[in-house]
Amino acid sequence: MNKTELVASIAEKAGIKKTEAEKALKAFEETVTAALVAGDEVRLVGFGTFAVKAREARTGVNPRTNETIQIAASKAPKFKAGKALKDAVNA
């Protein structure tokens, strides 16, 4: 499912126009992004948790040249599925 299909599905299930559903989805994306940038978690009980995971600097290997390289520390967004979502997928 791509973004257009998701917007259409949201609009149909919520009984709203596609433009309103697209605004709601964009607001959700912006809100989650702002919370993660601020270092907060977003918990949706039953669905899952959006959080930021810190990755430490480490040494890696370039597979083409077998040369050792330094990989800088970074942060990455992560999503942990909630129990209800896991149960729905496994049913």
Phi and psi restraints in degrees (range 20) as a CNS / XPLOR table:
assign (resid 1 and name C) (resid 2 and name N)
       (resid 2 and name CA) (resid 2 and name C) 1.0 -98.6 20.0 2
assign (resid 2 and name N) (resid 2 and name CA)
       (resid 2 and name C) (resid 3 and name N) 1.0 -178.5 20.0 2
assign (resid 2 and name C) (resid 3 and name N)
       (resid 3 and name CA) (resid 3 and name C) 1.0 -62.5 20.0 2
assign (resid 3 and name N) (resid 3 and name CA)
       (resid 3 and name C) (resid 4 and name N) 1.0 -41.3 20.0 2
assign (resid 3 and name C) (resid 4 and name N)
       (resid 4 and name CA) (resid 4 and name C) 1.0 -61.6 20.0 2
assign (resid 4 and name N) (resid 4 and name CA)
       (resid 4 and name C) (resid 5 and name N) 1.0 -43.9 20.0 2
assign (resid 4 and name C) (resid 5 and name N)
       (resid 5 and name CA) (resid 5 and name C) 1.0 -66.5 20.0 2
assign (resid 5 and name N) (resid 5 and name CA)
       (resid 5 and name C) (resid 6 and name N) 1.0 -38.0 20.0 2
assign (resid 5 and name C) (resid 6 and name N)
       (resid 6 and name CA) (resid 6 and name C) 1.0 -63.5 20.0 2
assign (resid 6 and name N) (resid 6 and name CA)
       (resid 6 and name C) (resid 7 and name N) 1.0 -45.2 20.0 2
assign (resid 6 and name C) (resid 7 and name N)
       (resid 7 and name CA) (resid 7 and name C) 1.0 -60.7 20.0 2
assign (resid 7 and name N) (resid 7 and name CA)
       (resid 7 and name C) (resid 8 and name N) 1.0 -43.6 20.0 2
assign (resid 7 and name C) (resid 8 and name N)
       (resid 8 and name CA) (resid 8 and name C) 1.0 -63.0 20.0 2
assign (resid 8 and name N) (resid 8 and name CA)
       (resid 8 and name C) (resid 9 and name N) 1.0 -40.8 20.0 2
assign (resid 8 and name C) (resid 9 and name N)
       (resid 9 and name CA) (resid 9 and name C) 1.0 -66.6 20.0 2
assign (resid 9 and name N) (resid 9 and name CA)
       (resid 9 and name C) (resid 10 and name N) 1.0 -42.6 20.0 2
assign (resid 9 and name C) (resid 10 and name N)
       (resid 10 and name CA) (resid 10 and name C) 1.0 -61.8 20.0 2
assign (resid 10 and name N) (resid 10 and name CA)
       (resid 10 and name C) (resid 11 and name N) 1.0 -44.9 20.0 2
assign (resid 10 and name C) (resid 11 and name N)
       (resid 11 and name CA) (resid 11 and name C) 1.0 -60.9 20.0 2
assign (resid 11 and name N) (resid 11 and name CA)
       (resid 11 and name C) (resid 12 and name N) 1.0 -43.2 20.0 2
assign (resid 11 and name C) (resid 12 and name N)
       (resid 12 and name CA) (resid 12 and name C) 1.0 -66.7 20.0 2
assign (resid 12 and name N) (resid 12 and name CA)
       (resid 12 and name C) (resid 13 and name N) 1.0 -47.2 20.0 2
assign (resid 12 and name C) (resid 13 and name N)
       (resid 13 and name CA) (resid 13 and name C) 1.0 -68.8 20.0 2
assign (resid 13 and name N) (resid 13 and name CA)
       (resid 13 and name C) (resid 14 and name N) 1.0 -33.1 20.0 2
assign (resid 13 and name C) (resid 14 and name N)
       (resid 14 and name CA) (resid 14 and name C) 1.0 -90.4 20.0 2
assign (resid 14 and name N) (resid 14 and name CA)
       (resid 14 and name C) (resid 15 and name N) 1.0 -10.1 20.0 2
assign (resid 14 and name C) (resid 15 and name N)
       (resid 15 and name CA) (resid 15 and name C) 1.0 68.4 20.0 2
assign (resid 15 and name N) (resid 15 and name CA)
       (resid 15 and name C) (resid 16 and name N) 1.0 38.0 20.0 2
assign (resid 15 and name C) (resid 16 and name N)
       (resid 16 and name CA) (resid 16 and name C) 1.0 -125.1 20.0 2
assign (resid 16 and name N) (resid 16 and name CA)
       (resid 16 and name C) (resid 17 and name N) 1.0 171.3 20.0 2
assign (resid 16 and name C) (resid 17 and name N)
       (resid 17 and name CA) (resid 17 and name C) 1.0 -72.9 20.0 2
assign (resid 17 and name N) (resid 17 and name CA)
       (resid 17 and name C) (resid 18 and name N) 1.0 154.9 20.0 2
assign (resid 17 and name C) (resid 18 and name N)
       (resid 18 and name CA) (resid 18 and name C) 1.0 -61.0 20.0 2
assign (resid 18 and name N) (resid 18 and name CA)
       (resid 18 and name C) (resid 19 and name N) 1.0 -36.2 20.0 2
assign (resid 18 and name C) (resid 19 and name N)
       (resid 19 and name CA) (resid 19 and name C) 1.0 -65.3 20.0 2
assign (resid 19 and name N) (resid 19 and name CA)
       (resid 19 and name C) (resid 20 and name N) 1.0 -37.6 20.0 2
assign (resid 19 and name C) (resid 20 and name N)
       (resid 20 and name CA) (resid 20 and name C) 1.0 -68.6 20.0 2
assign (resid 20 and name N) (resid 20 and name CA)
       (resid 20 and name C) (resid 21 and name N) 1.0 -39.9 20.0 2
assign (resid 20 and name C) (resid 21 and name N)
       (resid 21 and name CA) (resid 21 and name C) 1.0 -64.6 20.0 2
assign (resid 21 and name N) (resid 21 and name CA)
       (resid 21 and name C) (resid 22 and name N) 1.0 -38.7 20.0 2
assign (resid 21 and name C) (resid 22 and name N)
       (resid 22 and name CA) (resid 22 and name C) 1.0 -65.9 20.0 2
assign (resid 22 and name N) (resid 22 and name CA)
       (resid 22 and name C) (resid 23 and name N) 1.0 -39.8 20.0 2
assign (resid 22 and name C) (resid 23 and name N)
       (resid 23 and name CA) (resid 23 and name C) 1.0 -63.2 20.0 2
assign (resid 23 and name N) (resid 23 and name CA)
       (resid 23 and name C) (resid 24 and name N) 1.0 -41.3 20.0 2
assign (resid 23 and name C) (resid 24 and name N)
       (resid 24 and name CA) (resid 24 and name C) 1.0 -65.1 20.0 2
assign (resid 24 and name N) (resid 24 and name CA)
       (resid 24 and name C) (resid 25 and name N) 1.0 -43.4 20.0 2
assign (resid 24 and name C) (resid 25 and name N)
       (resid 25 and name CA) (resid 25 and name C) 1.0 -64.1 20.0 2
assign (resid 25 and name N) (resid 25 and name CA)
       (resid 25 and name C) (resid 26 and name N) 1.0 -42.9 20.0 2
assign (resid 25 and name C) (resid 26 and name N)
       (resid 26 and name CA) (resid 26 and name C) 1.0 -63.0 20.0 2
assign (resid 26 and name N) (resid 26 and name CA)
       (resid 26 and name C) (resid 27 and name N) 1.0 -40.2 20.0 2
assign (resid 26 and name C) (resid 27 and name N)
       (resid 27 and name CA) (resid 27 and name C) 1.0 -64.1 20.0 2
assign (resid 27 and name N) (resid 27 and name CA)
       (resid 27 and name C) (resid 28 and name N) 1.0 -40.4 20.0 2
assign (resid 27 and name C) (resid 28 and name N)
       (resid 28 and name CA) (resid 28 and name C) 1.0 -61.8 20.0 2
assign (resid 28 and name N) (resid 28 and name CA)
       (resid 28 and name C) (resid 29 and name N) 1.0 -48.3 20.0 2
assign (resid 28 and name C) (resid 29 and name N)
       (resid 29 and name CA) (resid 29 and name C) 1.0 -58.7 20.0 2
assign (resid 29 and name N) (resid 29 and name CA)
       (resid 29 and name C) (resid 30 and name N) 1.0 -45.9 20.0 2
assign (resid 29 and name C) (resid 30 and name N)
       (resid 30 and name CA) (resid 30 and name C) 1.0 -65.8 20.0 2
assign (resid 30 and name N) (resid 30 and name CA)
       (resid 30 and name C) (resid 31 and name N) 1.0 -39.3 20.0 2
assign (resid 30 and name C) (resid 31 and name N)
       (resid 31 and name CA) (resid 31 and name C) 1.0 -66.4 20.0 2
assign (resid 31 and name N) (resid 31 and name CA)
       (resid 31 and name C) (resid 32 and name N) 1.0 -44.7 20.0 2
assign (resid 31 and name C) (resid 32 and name N)
       (resid 32 and name CA) (resid 32 and name C) 1.0 -64.7 20.0 2
assign (resid 32 and name N) (resid 32 and name CA)
       (resid 32 and name C) (resid 33 and name N) 1.0 -43.6 20.0 2
assign (resid 32 and name C) (resid 33 and name N)
       (resid 33 and name CA) (resid 33 and name C) 1.0 -60.1 20.0 2
assign (resid 33 and name N) (resid 33 and name CA)
       (resid 33 and name C) (resid 34 and name N) 1.0 -46.3 20.0 2
assign (resid 33 and name C) (resid 34 and name N)
       (resid 34 and name CA) (resid 34 and name C) 1.0 -62.4 20.0 2
assign (resid 34 and name N) (resid 34 and name CA)
       (resid 34 and name C) (resid 35 and name N) 1.0 -40.4 20.0 2
assign (resid 34 and name C) (resid 35 and name N)
       (resid 35 and name CA) (resid 35 and name C) 1.0 -65.1 20.0 2
assign (resid 35 and name N) (resid 35 and name CA)
       (resid 35 and name C) (resid 36 and name N) 1.0 -42.3 20.0 2
assign (resid 35 and name C) (resid 36 and name N)
       (resid 36 and name CA) (resid 36 and name C) 1.0 -67.8 20.0 2
assign (resid 36 and name N) (resid 36 and name CA)
       (resid 36 and name C) (resid 37 and name N) 1.0 -39.3 20.0 2
assign (resid 36 and name C) (resid 37 and name N)
       (resid 37 and name CA) (resid 37 and name C) 1.0 -62.4 20.0 2
assign (resid 37 and name N) (resid 37 and name CA)
       (resid 37 and name C) (resid 38 and name N) 1.0 -35.9 20.0 2
assign (resid 37 and name C) (resid 38 and name N)
       (resid 38 and name CA) (resid 38 and name C) 1.0 -77.5 20.0 2
assign (resid 38 and name N) (resid 38 and name CA)
       (resid 38 and name C) (resid 39 and name N) 1.0 -4.6 20.0 2
assign (resid 38 and name C) (resid 39 and name N)
       (resid 39 and name CA) (resid 39 and name C) 1.0 90.1 20.0 2
assign (resid 39 and name N) (resid 39 and name CA)
       (resid 39 and name C) (resid 40 and name N) 1.0 8.6 20.0 2
assign (resid 39 and name C) (resid 40 and name N)
       (resid 40 and name CA) (resid 40 and name C) 1.0 -90.3 20.0 2
assign (resid 40 and name N) (resid 40 and name CA)
       (resid 40 and name C) (resid 41 and name N) 1.0 165.5 20.0 2
assign (resid 40 and name C) (resid 41 and name N)
       (resid 41 and name CA) (resid 41 and name C) 1.0 -103.6 20.0 2
assign (resid 41 and name N) (resid 41 and name CA)
       (resid 41 and name C) (resid 42 and name N) 1.0 153.8 20.0 2
assign (resid 41 and name C) (resid 42 and name N)
       (resid 42 and name CA) (resid 42 and name C) 1.0 -117.7 20.0 2
assign (resid 42 and name N) (resid 42 and name CA)
       (resid 42 and name C) (resid 43 and name N) 1.0 113.2 20.0 2
assign (resid 42 and name C) (resid 43 and name N)
       (resid 43 and name CA) (resid 43 and name C) 1.0 -108.5 20.0 2
assign (resid 43 and name N) (resid 43 and name CA)
       (resid 43 and name C) (resid 44 and name N) 1.0 123.0 20.0 2
assign (resid 43 and name C) (resid 44 and name N)
       (resid 44 and name CA) (resid 44 and name C) 1.0 -114.3 20.0 2
assign (resid 44 and name N) (resid 44 and name CA)
       (resid 44 and name C) (resid 45 and name N) 1.0 100.2 20.0 2
assign (resid 44 and name C) (resid 45 and name N)
       (resid 45 and name CA) (resid 45 and name C) 1.0 -55.4 20.0 2
assign (resid 45 and name N) (resid 45 and name CA)
       (resid 45 and name C) (resid 46 and name N) 1.0 128.5 20.0 2
assign (resid 45 and name C) (resid 46 and name N)
       (resid 46 and name CA) (resid 46 and name C) 1.0 89.6 20.0 2
assign (resid 46 and name N) (resid 46 and name CA)
       (resid 46 and name C) (resid 47 and name N) 1.0 -24.0 20.0 2
assign (resid 46 and name C) (resid 47 and name N)
       (resid 47 and name CA) (resid 47 and name C) 1.0 -100.6 20.0 2
assign (resid 47 and name N) (resid 47 and name CA)
       (resid 47 and name C) (resid 48 and name N) 1.0 -56.2 20.0 2
assign (resid 47 and name C) (resid 48 and name N)
       (resid 48 and name CA) (resid 48 and name C) 1.0 161.2 20.0 2
assign (resid 48 and name N) (resid 48 and name CA)
       (resid 48 and name C) (resid 49 and name N) 1.0 -176.6 20.0 2
assign (resid 48 and name C) (resid 49 and name N)
       (resid 49 and name CA) (resid 49 and name C) 1.0 -128.3 20.0 2
assign (resid 49 and name N) (resid 49 and name CA)
       (resid 49 and name C) (resid 50 and name N) 1.0 129.9 20.0 2
assign (resid 49 and name C) (resid 50 and name N)
       (resid 50 and name CA) (resid 50 and name C) 1.0 -97.5 20.0 2
assign (resid 50 and name N) (resid 50 and name CA)
       (resid 50 and name C) (resid 51 and name N) 1.0 132.6 20.0 2
assign (resid 50 and name C) (resid 51 and name N)
       (resid 51 and name CA) (resid 51 and name C) 1.0 -149.7 20.0 2
assign (resid 51 and name N) (resid 51 and name CA)
       (resid 51 and name C) (resid 52 and name N) 1.0 174.2 20.0 2
assign (resid 51 and name C) (resid 52 and name N)
       (resid 52 and name CA) (resid 52 and name C) 1.0 -113.8 20.0 2
assign (resid 52 and name N) (resid 52 and name CA)
       (resid 52 and name C) (resid 53 and name N) 1.0 133.3 20.0 2
assign (resid 52 and name C) (resid 53 and name N)
       (resid 53 and name CA) (resid 53 and name C) 1.0 -113.7 20.0 2
assign (resid 53 and name N) (resid 53 and name CA)
       (resid 53 and name C) (resid 54 and name N) 1.0 130.4 20.0 2
assign (resid 53 and name C) (resid 54 and name N)
       (resid 54 and name CA) (resid 54 and name C) 1.0 -85.4 20.0 2
assign (resid 54 and name N) (resid 54 and name CA)
       (resid 54 and name C) (resid 55 and name N) 1.0 134.2 20.0 2
assign (resid 54 and name C) (resid 55 and name N)
       (resid 55 and name CA) (resid 55 and name C) 1.0 -109.9 20.0 2
assign (resid 55 and name N) (resid 55 and name CA)
       (resid 55 and name C) (resid 56 and name N) 1.0 129.1 20.0 2
assign (resid 55 and name C) (resid 56 and name N)
       (resid 56 and name CA) (resid 56 and name C) 1.0 -77.4 20.0 2
assign (resid 56 and name N) (resid 56 and name CA)
       (resid 56 and name C) (resid 57 and name N) 1.0 157.7 20.0 2
assign (resid 56 and name C) (resid 57 and name N)
       (resid 57 and name CA) (resid 57 and name C) 1.0 -65.0 20.0 2
assign (resid 57 and name N) (resid 57 and name CA)
       (resid 57 and name C) (resid 58 and name N) 1.0 145.2 20.0 2
assign (resid 57 and name C) (resid 58 and name N)
       (resid 58 and name CA) (resid 58 and name C) 1.0 -151.5 20.0 2
assign (resid 58 and name N) (resid 58 and name CA)
       (resid 58 and name C) (resid 59 and name N) 1.0 170.5 20.0 2
assign (resid 58 and name C) (resid 59 and name N)
       (resid 59 and name CA) (resid 59 and name C) 1.0 -100.1 20.0 2
assign (resid 59 and name N) (resid 59 and name CA)
       (resid 59 and name C) (resid 60 and name N) 1.0 133.5 20.0 2
assign (resid 59 and name C) (resid 60 and name N)
       (resid 60 and name CA) (resid 60 and name C) 1.0 -126.3 20.0 2
assign (resid 60 and name N) (resid 60 and name CA)
       (resid 60 and name C) (resid 61 and name N) 1.0 -179.6 20.0 2
assign (resid 60 and name C) (resid 61 and name N)
       (resid 61 and name CA) (resid 61 and name C) 1.0 -128.3 20.0 2
assign (resid 61 and name N) (resid 61 and name CA)
       (resid 61 and name C) (resid 62 and name N) 1.0 129.3 20.0 2
assign (resid 61 and name C) (resid 62 and name N)
       (resid 62 and name CA) (resid 62 and name C) 1.0 -71.5 20.0 2
assign (resid 62 and name N) (resid 62 and name CA)
       (resid 62 and name C) (resid 63 and name N) 1.0 117.9 20.0 2
assign (resid 62 and name C) (resid 63 and name N)
       (resid 63 and name CA) (resid 63 and name C) 1.0 -66.3 20.0 2
assign (resid 63 and name N) (resid 63 and name CA)
       (resid 63 and name C) (resid 64 and name N) 1.0 -23.8 20.0 2
assign (resid 63 and name C) (resid 64 and name N)
       (resid 64 and name CA) (resid 64 and name C) 1.0 -76.4 20.0 2
assign (resid 64 and name N) (resid 64 and name CA)
       (resid 64 and name C) (resid 65 and name N) 1.0 -40.6 20.0 2
assign (resid 64 and name C) (resid 65 and name N)
       (resid 65 and name CA) (resid 65 and name C) 1.0 -112.3 20.0 2
assign (resid 65 and name N) (resid 65 and name CA)
       (resid 65 and name C) (resid 66 and name N) 1.0 -5.7 20.0 2
assign (resid 65 and name C) (resid 66 and name N)
       (resid 66 and name CA) (resid 66 and name C) 1.0 58.8 20.0 2
assign (resid 66 and name N) (resid 66 and name CA)
       (resid 66 and name C) (resid 67 and name N) 1.0 21.6 20.0 2
assign (resid 66 and name C) (resid 67 and name N)
       (resid 67 and name CA) (resid 67 and name C) 1.0 -81.8 20.0 2
assign (resid 67 and name N) (resid 67 and name CA)
       (resid 67 and name C) (resid 68 and name N) 1.0 139.4 20.0 2
assign (resid 67 and name C) (resid 68 and name N)
       (resid 68 and name CA) (resid 68 and name C) 1.0 -76.9 20.0 2
assign (resid 68 and name N) (resid 68 and name CA)
       (resid 68 and name C) (resid 69 and name N) 1.0 132.9 20.0 2
assign (resid 68 and name C) (resid 69 and name N)
       (resid 69 and name CA) (resid 69 and name C) 1.0 -130.4 20.0 2
assign (resid 69 and name N) (resid 69 and name CA)
       (resid 69 and name C) (resid 70 and name N) 1.0 156.3 20.0 2
assign (resid 69 and name C) (resid 70 and name N)
       (resid 70 and name CA) (resid 70 and name C) 1.0 -95.8 20.0 2
assign (resid 70 and name N) (resid 70 and name CA)
       (resid 70 and name C) (resid 71 and name N) 1.0 129.3 20.0 2
assign (resid 70 and name C) (resid 71 and name N)
       (resid 71 and name CA) (resid 71 and name C) 1.0 -104.4 20.0 2
assign (resid 71 and name N) (resid 71 and name CA)
       (resid 71 and name C) (resid 72 and name N) 1.0 123.5 20.0 2
assign (resid 71 and name C) (resid 72 and name N)
       (resid 72 and name CA) (resid 72 and name C) 1.0 -70.5 20.0 2
assign (resid 72 and name N) (resid 72 and name CA)
       (resid 72 and name C) (resid 73 and name N) 1.0 156.3 20.0 2
assign (resid 72 and name C) (resid 73 and name N)
       (resid 73 and name CA) (resid 73 and name C) 1.0 -66.0 20.0 2
assign (resid 73 and name N) (resid 73 and name CA)
       (resid 73 and name C) (resid 74 and name N) 1.0 147.5 20.0 2
assign (resid 73 and name C) (resid 74 and name N)
       (resid 74 and name CA) (resid 74 and name C) 1.0 -154.1 20.0 2
assign (resid 74 and name N) (resid 74 and name CA)
       (resid 74 and name C) (resid 75 and name N) 1.0 172.5 20.0 2
assign (resid 74 and name C) (resid 75 and name N)
       (resid 75 and name CA) (resid 75 and name C) 1.0 -118.7 20.0 2
assign (resid 75 and name N) (resid 75 and name CA)
       (resid 75 and name C) (resid 76 and name N) 1.0 144.2 20.0 2
assign (resid 75 and name C) (resid 76 and name N)
       (resid 76 and name CA) (resid 76 and name C) 1.0 -135.6 20.0 2
assign (resid 76 and name N) (resid 76 and name CA)
       (resid 76 and name C) (resid 77 and name N) 1.0 137.4 20.0 2
assign (resid 76 and name C) (resid 77 and name N)
       (resid 77 and name CA) (resid 77 and name C) 1.0 -71.1 20.0 2
assign (resid 77 and name N) (resid 77 and name CA)
       (resid 77 and name C) (resid 78 and name N) 1.0 147.3 20.0 2
assign (resid 77 and name C) (resid 78 and name N)
       (resid 78 and name CA) (resid 78 and name C) 1.0 -138.8 20.0 2
assign (resid 78 and name N) (resid 78 and name CA)
       (resid 78 and name C) (resid 79 and name N) 1.0 157.6 20.0 2
assign (resid 78 and name C) (resid 79 and name N)
       (resid 79 and name CA) (resid 79 and name C) 1.0 -129.9 20.0 2
assign (resid 79 and name N) (resid 79 and name CA)
       (resid 79 and name C) (resid 80 and name N) 1.0 128.7 20.0 2
assign (resid 79 and name C) (resid 80 and name N)
       (resid 80 and name CA) (resid 80 and name C) 1.0 -114.6 20.0 2
assign (resid 80 and name N) (resid 80 and name CA)
       (resid 80 and name C) (resid 81 and name N) 1.0 117.7 20.0 2
assign (resid 80 and name C) (resid 81 and name N)
       (resid 81 and name CA) (resid 81 and name C) 1.0 -67.4 20.0 2
assign (resid 81 and name N) (resid 81 and name CA)
       (resid 81 and name C) (resid 82 and name N) 1.0 142.1 20.0 2
assign (resid 81 and name C) (resid 82 and name N)
       (resid 82 and name CA) (resid 82 and name C) 1.0 -81.7 20.0 2
assign (resid 82 and name N) (resid 82 and name CA)
       (resid 82 and name C) (resid 83 and name N) 1.0 169.5 20.0 2
assign (resid 82 and name C) (resid 83 and name N)
       (resid 83 and name CA) (resid 83 and name C) 1.0 -61.4 20.0 2
assign (resid 83 and name N) (resid 83 and name CA)
       (resid 83 and name C) (resid 84 and name N) 1.0 -43.9 20.0 2
assign (resid 83 and name C) (resid 84 and name N)
       (resid 84 and name CA) (resid 84 and name C) 1.0 -62.1 20.0 2
assign (resid 84 and name N) (resid 84 and name CA)
       (resid 84 and name C) (resid 85 and name N) 1.0 -40.8 20.0 2
assign (resid 84 and name C) (resid 85 and name N)
       (resid 85 and name CA) (resid 85 and name C) 1.0 -66.5 20.0 2
assign (resid 85 and name N) (resid 85 and name CA)
       (resid 85 and name C) (resid 86 and name N) 1.0 -43.3 20.0 2
assign (resid 85 and name C) (resid 86 and name N)
       (resid 86 and name CA) (resid 86 and name C) 1.0 -61.5 20.0 2
assign (resid 86 and name N) (resid 86 and name CA)
       (resid 86 and name C) (resid 87 and name N) 1.0 -44.1 20.0 2
assign (resid 86 and name C) (resid 87 and name N)
       (resid 87 and name CA) (resid 87 and name C) 1.0 -63.2 20.0 2
assign (resid 87 and name N) (resid 87 and name CA)
       (resid 87 and name C) (resid 88 and name N) 1.0 -40.3 20.0 2
assign (resid 87 and name C) (resid 88 and name N)
       (resid 88 and name CA) (resid 88 and name C) 1.0 -64.9 20.0 2
assign (resid 88 and name N) (resid 88 and name CA)
       (resid 88 and name C) (resid 89 and name N) 1.0 -39.9 20.0 2
assign (resid 88 and name C) (resid 89 and name N)
       (resid 89 and name CA) (resid 89 and name C) 1.0 -70.3 20.0 2
assign (resid 89 and name N) (resid 89 and name CA)
       (resid 89 and name C) (resid 90 and name N) 1.0 -37.1 20.0 2
assign (resid 89 and name C) (resid 90 and name N)
       (resid 90 and name CA) (resid 90 and name C) 1.0 -85.8 20.0 2
assign (resid 90 and name N) (resid 90 and name CA)
       (resid 90 and name C) (resid 91 and name N) 1.0 -5.4 20.0 2
